[in-house]
Amino acid sequence: NAGVTQTPKFQVLKTGQSMTLQCAQDMNHNSMYWYRQDPGMGLRLIYYSASEGTTDKGEVPNGYNVSRLNKREFSLRLESAAPSQTSVYFCASSRTRTGENTEAFFGQGTRLTVV
Amino acid sequence: QQQVKQSPQSLIVQKGGISIINCAYENTAFDYFPWYQQFPGKGPALLIAIRPDVSEKKEGRFTISFNKSAKQFSLHIMDSQPGDSATYFCAASILGSARQLTFGSGTQLTVLP
């Protein structure tokens, strides 16, 4: 199984450009997440989707939008990229049910540089 | 405001030694505490996790110790190996509609041969 697949793996953008990061999972998970990883700050939640048709803000949502296209796919869009959005972005998914401990599976990341 | 504080930032251990990484949390509503391991260029992967109704959980060479009253938990890696060299993240979560994780800042572990 591929698990969680992110595209692209690397991207360089100019300030003000827009782009969409794609994420797809093949584990039939109902919940999906976008995190960003910055040195010394761990991973911080940008947006999440508890189930198909719902999305919610995380800790650092400003400058981002998301779309839960279907159960498999969850995209992250930067409308006008800024140097502060230079980071490594991780998509994750989990089979979340109330009362259960369920593992979150992560993709391999997208390394984004905004110049 | 960082809800999960992790230390140390970096750790160097000799092969065969014990690696200890500590985390402290603030939100008493957290009820799931996983540890993730990340190798360079890869995404984090679940290593071991614990619920607050248990004080210790062991899986092979990896042990989580949990102190609910102190709001602290730690990862112990026994007989550390060079292959354990990676970045380790503690995290915390609340049972709810989804499994949103709050991560610590990470510890870069180097195990010398």
Interface residues (C-beta under 8 A of the other chain):
Chain A: V4 S31 Y33 Y35 G40 M41 G42 L43 R44 L45 Y48 S49 A50 S51 D56 G58 E59 F90 A92 S94 T96 T98 G99 N101 T102 E103 A104 F105 F106 G107 Q108 G109
Chain B: V4 Q6 Q9 Y32 P34 G41 K42 G43 P44 A45 L46 A49 R51 F89 L95 G96 S97 A98 R99 Q100 L101 T102 F103 G104 S105 G106
